[in-house]
Amino acid sequence: MTAGFLYSLATSGLRLLDPETAHRLAIRALQAGLIPAGPPLPGNLATTVWGKRFPSPIGLAAGFDKDAEAMAPLLRSGAGFVEIGAVTPRPQPGNPRPRVFRLPEDAAVINRYGFNSAGHAVARDRMQAFRRYSMMGGGVVGVNLGMNKDETDPPAAYRAGVEQFAGVADFLTINVSSPNTPGLRDLQQEGLLAEIVAAAREALDRFDRAPPLLVKLSPDLSDAAVDTLVERLTSGGMVDGWIVSNTTIARPDTLKSRFASHVGGLSGQPVRQRSTELVARVYRASGGAPIIGAGGVDSGIAAYEKIRAGAALIQVYTALIYAGPMQLVRIGEQLSGCLSADGFASVRAAVGADHH
Ligand SMILES: Cc1cc2nc3c(=O)[nH]c(=O)nc-3n(C[C@H](O)[C@H](O)[C@H](O)COP(=O)(O)O)c2cc1C
């Protein structure tokens, strides 16, 4: 029996379990070294963003490795980069279970984890150990910063996140777009977000080699709100890039699954188009700032469409729930083919091609 066969047996077995149990088991399997190392990645996938080299633009989105437990095995299995978190300043349990639902008929997931987190200190210690023991830094790892449910001073929570992680993270993401912490998404209002970003930036400026600061946006923002936010935060040089997008609270009437009306953030195919539209919007409004595109990427074509719309990098989550962590490599291989077929020598050359 080949490792590949065992692997596909294991991933189909995981789908029979409730999604949160499958999620925990997947993390354990990665930690135990049960996920095979990825094959060599096609050379045209290597790309450089913020001066950092990515072996592939296809990374793992926030919310899978929330507590920084499996960064090294994920990178070894072929993830171009990993974003850990969301991490909250203090540990908190998140919402009661069940809090993740598969919608297979819709190639989608609804989650309302609500920032279950071991807290800053635990994740920071694990990242420090990872940096110490992995050879040559070991790959690109970003940190998704959240805040506790009972937080009364949001700018202070994000400032604390920067102070804890700026020395170990390759990028930092201000996440005010998850739908499962009451009031969090209201922080995307221009004035409030500017205050949070200013607090984070001030803390960041005290580090010698400060990592780039990103803001992750909700697909439920209006186009006008996105334009205003992006123009304002780009022009002041406050933000170095954008992640587009988080999950949606919208429920398109095309959804077929019996879980469609569950409360939480919807991800996967139903957000694919809106998130690609927003990538294009943010690309234009920011004058070509680096964007990480996320939302319904389950194939090389889906990744390529976001890159052409303006994404320099891509993140995947829901497709992994259905096809396992090796899906990142498959998406990369397909993307490599798309680039070659259209005569692009590199990912970089295709970024924003639809606008030119
Ligand atoms: C189970 C689950 C948990 C998530 N947790 C987080 C999180 O903690 N922080 C965050 O910014 N996004 C989180 N997300 C959103 C993803 O990072 C991603 O932006 C979104 O799911 C769209 O990508 P996809 O369609 O490939 O899943 C989560 C998504 C899922 C499915």
The ligand as an ORCA input file, in Angstrom:
! r2SCAN-3c Opt
* xyz 0 1
  C     -13.712     26.451     10.074
  C     -13.205     27.806      9.677
  C     -12.567     28.616     10.617
  C     -12.089     29.878     10.257
  N     -11.437     30.661     11.193
  C     -10.919     31.860     10.819
  C     -10.171     32.650     11.739
  O      -9.932     32.276     12.901
  N      -9.696     33.859     11.306
  C      -9.902     34.315     10.024
  O      -9.468     35.402      9.670
  N     -10.592     33.562      9.125
  C     -11.083     32.363      9.496
  N     -11.764     31.605      8.566
  C     -11.940     32.147      7.193
  C     -10.886     31.603      6.218
  O      -9.592     31.983      6.636
  C     -11.141     32.121      4.779
  O     -10.964     33.520      4.768
  C     -12.544     31.812      4.281
  O     -12.975     30.553      4.752
  C     -12.651     31.808      2.754
  O     -11.816     30.824      2.170
  P     -12.352     29.350      1.726
  O     -13.582     29.559      0.901
  O     -11.212     28.730      0.987
  O     -12.652     28.617      3.000
  C     -12.253     30.350      8.924
  C     -12.885     29.514      7.976
  C     -13.356     28.269      8.325
  C     -14.020     27.404      7.284
*
